[in-house]
Amino acid sequence: MSHQKVALPAKIFRHRVAAGLGVRHIPLALPHAVAQEHAVPAGGDSVPAVRLAAREWYREARFGLFIHWGVYSLLGRAEWVMENQKIPVGTYEWLASTFDPVHFDAHQWVSLAKAAGVKYITITARHHDGFSMFATRATRYNIVDWTRFGRDPLKELADECHKQGIKLFFYYSQLDWHNPDYWPRGQTGHFTARPDSGNWNHYLDFMNAQLTELLTNYGAIGGIWFDGMWDKPDADWQLPRTYALIHRLQPAALIVPNHHQAPKPGEDVQTFEQDLPGANTAGFNTTTIGGLPLETSMTMNDSWGFNITDHHFKSVNEIIDKLVGATGRDANLLLNIGPRPDGTIQPEAVERLKAIGEWMKTYGPAIYDTRGGPIAPRSWGVTTFRGDTVFVHVLHWTDRALAIPAFGRRVLSATMLATGESVGVAQADSSITLTMPPGDLDAPDRVVILTTAPGHR
């Protein structure tokens, strides 16, 4: 992730020791009210039906779990510790050899994700430190060959995800602070004591070899989540070659690039880091929104990887606000946790994920399989819809009466999602006034279900 926050023979990696259905018809018109003035095409590529179906599944999923876990977890200073503390490659290699997450349990992790109501998991197969968290023949610098743990946690996770019906995406860092062939250096990684030389084409071969393994050794996966191209935005990444490889090996696998730019041909999802689509409060995301499915990735506290001093966990209500806010902007929420080095998940994260799962048991129908709109996000909240049903999410409004803009359809009935109680409706040419029954005005999301038909009133 940004700082604010890829089988070849071993000779390709000069290892130094020590020294990422058909589309349903939706009757309601989708206004794409989220900064539509910036919208651009998703690219000129022709998209096969299998990928279109995968994109549609992705849009319907709405909620994913992001997991940042690796050697950096040992130090408890988040995922950028190698760069921030200027740890040389040799020292970091020794640290990696001590990684032994004896309490890692794939069943527990996936069961927690399922209890939270997430539909997919995205986990770091390789982060910027260059250490592979999976079995690979492209380098010995991996969790199976380099550590005392000696197991492939990604294989265990993949098997468990298949059993429990959760899709698995692999995060893969294009940036590498370890491999000397990541040359010339980019904006980061100048203090790791690597040789001042390398072969960029060898690095791309290495990356594609690892991607081939991830796409062939773990069964069907949801896709590849790329990160780090922003470190060398002007380099020749040969994206068409890599994207073609992915789609050839798994035609339904989605490509999710965290490059902070407008969508490029071959990509399937546009993701925004620590931001809602088009907002760019983080300062490095594009405000351009393309026609692809959208995602916003956010930390549960202030760190991606395990940070022992970071206790700034978002409350359950804050997470609900982020999830609903993303859905109302037609985007998924990819909520991150950073497990501890022993393989356990912090109790603060467990507590929040279970609470979100309980909330989703009631409010999931207004989240899953919906699209953002038909009303643009407002100060009081957002709307989502499915077919002729519109869900009004009242997030920041403590009165019983709420006036919403008319949206070109006639409201036949209105009820509270949580209780089924009737909601008063007064329709005018330009607005609809909803009068909600007495209840918990401070609830994180009061949802009104509107059953609609064509027409105004």
N, C-alpha and C positions, 0 to 999 in steps of 0.2 A: 504494500500500500504506500501511498505517498507519505512523505515525512511530515506528518501532522498526526500526523498520524503516528527448460524447459528441459534393433540392437546392433550399436556399433562396437567394433573392437576397442579395447581400452586405450589404444594408442591415439585415438582421436581426441581423447581428453588427457592432456598432459598433467597427470596427477602429481601433486607435490606433497610429500610426507614430511611433517614436522617442521622442518627447518627451524504455479493456471488447468386419417380422420377428416377429416374434412373440417374446414373452418365453419363454425356455426353462423347461421344468419341471425343477426340481432336487429329486431324491428326498430328500436329507437335509433335515431341519428346520433352519432357520436361527435360532439363539437370539438373535441380535443382542446378544451378550454385552457389548457396549461401552456401558456406562452406560444400559442399556435402561430403567431406571427414569425417565429423563428424556425418553423418546421421545414425540414428538407427531406427529399427522398432517401430511402434507406440504402441506396446504391443501385447500380444498373444491372446487378446480376440476376439471372433467372433462378428462381428458387424451386427445387423439387417439392412435390406434394408431401413427402415424408418430413421434410424440414418445416414446411408450413404447419403441418399437424403438430410437430414438436413445439413450435412457437406458440400455437394456440393452447396447448397443454400448459406451457410456461405461464402464459397470461392468466390462466384460470387458477394456477397454484397460489399465487399472491404472497406466500410467506415461506421464506427459507432460513436455514441456520448456517451461518458462516463460522468456521472453526480455524483459528490461527494457532498452530501447535508445532513445535520443532525444537531444535537445539537451543535457540534463544530463550525458551521457557525455563531452562536451567538457571539462568541468572536473574529471572524475575524482574527484568527491566524492559519489558516489551520487545517487539520483534525487530527493532532497529538497533539493538544494543551493539552489534558488531561494528556498525558504522559510527554510532554515537560515541562509543568508548574507544574507537580506533583500535580494535583488537586485531592483531596480525593473523594471517591465515594459519600459521603453524600452531599458535595458541588456541585458536578456535577449533582446529582439527582435534587437538587433545581434548578440549571440552566436549566435542561431539562424541568421542570415544567413551565418555562416561555416561551418556544418555541411556537411562534404563527405566522406562515408565512401567514399573512392575504392576501397577494397579489399573492399567488400561484395560477396558472391557468394552468391546465394540457393541455388544448387546445392550449394555447400560446406556451408552451414548445414543444409539439409534432409538431405543425405547423412550429416552427423555425427549428426543426430538419429536417423536410421534406424539407423545403426551402433550407437547407444546402446540401441536397443530400445524407444524411445518410440513411442507410437501417435498422439500429437497434439502440436501446438505451440500455445502461447498467447503472443501477442506484443503489446506495447504499441502500439496504434493511436494512442492519445492518453493521456498521463499528466497528472498534476495541474498541470504547467506550462502546459497548454492548447495545446501545439504538436501539430499533426496530422502524423503520420508517413505520410500517404497523400494522394493527390490528392482534393481536396474543393472543391466550388463554394460551400460555406457560409462560407468565410473564405480570404483569401489567406495566412493564417498557417499554411502547410503546407510540407512538404518539397519539393514540386514547384515551387511559385511563390515561395517565400521564400529558398531556399538556392541555392548554386552547384551543388549536386548535381543538382537538377532531374529526378530520377527517382522513381518510386513503388516503394519497396522492398517494400511489402506486396503489390502486384500481382505482383512478381517471385516473392515467397515463395509466394503463393497458387498461381501457375502451377506452381511446382516441387513444392509439396505434392501437387497433383493428379497430377503425373507419377509421384511416388514413393509414392503411397498413404498419405500422412500427412494427418490432418485438421488444419485450421487454425482456431483460435479467436482472436478479436480482444479484447484487453483494452481497455476503454474507461472512462476516468475520468469520473465524474459531477462530481467536484470540479474546479474550474478557477480557477487563480490569475491568469489572464490576461484572461479575458472580463469586462468590466464588468457585464454582465447577470447574472452570478452574484452576485445581490444579494437580500436582505442577506447580508453575508459570514457564513461559518461559523466554525468554531474556528480556522481557519488562513487565510493569505493576506491579512493585514492590513498588510503592509509593501511592497506592490508598486506603490504610487503610482497606483492606479486611481481614477476618480471615485467619490465616495461616493453613488452612485445607480445604478439599473439596473432592468431589467424582467425579473422571474423567468420570466414566461410566454414572453418572447422567447428566454430561455436554453433553456428546455425545447424550444421549436420548433427552435432551432439544434441541440441535441443529437439530436433525432429526425431532423432532416434528414441529419446525418452518419451516423447509424445506418442510414438508408435507403440511403445510398451504400455503406456497408460490406456491406450485405446484398444489393445488386444488382449491384455492379461487380466482384466477386471470385469469382464462381461459388459453388458450394455450400460453405458453411463449417460448422465444427463448432458454433459458437455465439458468444455474446457474454459476456465475463467482466467484470462491472461492479465498480468500486471507487470509494470516496469518499463514499458516501451517509452514512457515519458522521460526516462533517464537519458535516452539517446533518440529524441524524436526525429532527427534528420538522418539517422542511419538507414541503410538498406536492409530492412528486416525480412525482405522476400516473403511478405505476408501471403500473396496468392499461392505460393508453393506450400506454405504451412497450412493454410486454410483448406486447400485442396486435399492435402494429406488427411486432415481430420475428417472431412466430409466423405472421403473415399473409404476410410476404415470404419466409420460409423456414420452413415448418412443422416441419422436422426440426432446426432450430437450437436448441441448448440455452442456457438462461439460467443463468449462474453468478454469483450476487451475493456479493461480499465485504463484506456489511454488518454482519457479526458478530452477527446476530440469528437468531431461529428462522425457518424457511422461510416464505415468503409465497406466496399463490396466484399461479400463472403461472410460478414458478421451477422449475428442473429439477435442480439440483445444490446441495448444501450444502457450502460450502468453509470450511476452517479455516486461518487464516494463522499460519504458524510453529508449528503445534500439531497433535497427533493429535486426532481427534474426541473432544470431551467433556473434554479435559484442561485447557485454558485456562492453561497455564503462561505464555503471553505476556501475560495479564492483560486482554485485550480481546475474546476470543472467547466466544461463548455456550457453556454446558455442555449446552444442549438439543440433542438429536439427533433430527431428523425422519426421515421415511420415504423421503427422496430418496436418490439416489446421493451418496456422500460423497467429498470430496477434501481433502487437506492440501497447502498450498503452502509450500515451504521454500527458503531460499537455499542455494547451494552454499558460500558463505563467510558473511560477516555483513551483506552489502549486496545490495539488489536490482539497482540500477544500477551501472555500472562505478565502482569505487573503487580508485584507484591505490595507496592505502596499506593496503588490506584484503587481507592474505595468509592469513587464517584459513580456508583451504579445508578442508571436511570431507574426511576420508580416504575411500577407496573403501569400506572396511569400514563406516564410519559411514553412508555413503549407502545401502549395502545394508541396514543395520539400519533406517533410516528407511523404505525402500521396503517391506521385509517387515513392519515394524510397522504401516504404513498398511494394507497388504493384509489382514493378519490382523484388522484392525478394520473390514474391508469398505470401505476407502477407497482412492482413487487417490493417488499421489504426483505432484505437479507440482513438479519440481525446477528451480530458477531459475539462469540465468546472466546476466551483464551484459556484453555485447560492448563492445569498445573503440570510441572515436569514429571510427576509420578503417574500421570494419566487420569487423575481425578478432576472433576469439574467443581469449581468454587461453589459453595453452598448458596451464595448470593445469586449466582446465575441459575442454579437449579430451582431455587424458590421462585424466581421471576418467570422462568420458562413454564413451570407447572401452573402458575397463576394465569399466564396468557392462555394456556391450553384450556383452563376452566372457563375463561371468558369466551373463548372461541366456540365452546359447546353451545352457547346461546347466540352469539353474534356472528359466527362463521358464515351463515347464509347471506349476510350483507357484505362479506369479504371475498370468499371463494367464488370463482366462476362469475365474477362481475367485471364490468368495465367502469372506468372513471367517467363521471358526468351523469346526467346531461347538463348540469349546472356547473359553471366554473367554480373553483374553490373560493370560499368567502371567509370573512373574519370569524363567522360563527361555526364553520365546518366545511364539509364536502358532501358530494352525492356520489352514489354508485348505482348501477342498474344491471338488470338481467331481464332480457325480453321486455315485457310491458310493466315490469315491477321496478320502481325507483326506491332506493333507500336513502333517506335524508339523515346524515350523521351530524348530530348537534354536539359539537365538541367544546365550544367556547361561548355558551349562551345559557344564562341561568334563569331566564323568564319562561313562563309557560307558553306564551304566544311568540311565534316567529314568522316573519314575512320572508318568503323566498321568491326569487324571480320566476315568472311563468316560463315554461319550456316547451310550449307548442303541443301539449297533450292535456287531455281532460282527466282530472282525478276522480276516479269512481269510488274509492274508499281509502281511508287512512287509519292505521293502527300502530300501536307501539310494538316493536319486535319482541321486547323482553317479556311483556305481560299480555299482549293481545288486546289491550284496552283501546277503545275508539279514540280517535283524534279529530277534533273539529276542523273543518275545511271551509274556507271562504275564498272563492276564486274570482279574480278580477282579470282584466285584459293583460296587465303587466305583472301581476304578482299573485301569489297564493299564500294566504295566512293560515298557519297551522296552530291550533290551540291544544297543547298537550295536557293530559290529565295530571293532577298533583302526583308527585313522586319524588325520586331522588334527583333534584336539580343539579347536584354536584357530581353525578355519574360521569365517568370519563367519556362516554359516548352514548347519548340518547338517540336511538335509531327509530325513525318513523318509516313504516312501509307504506308506499303509495302504489295502489293498483291503478293503472292508467289506460286510456284508450285514445285513439287519434282525435284531434280537435282541440279547441281551446277551453271551453267551459259550457 
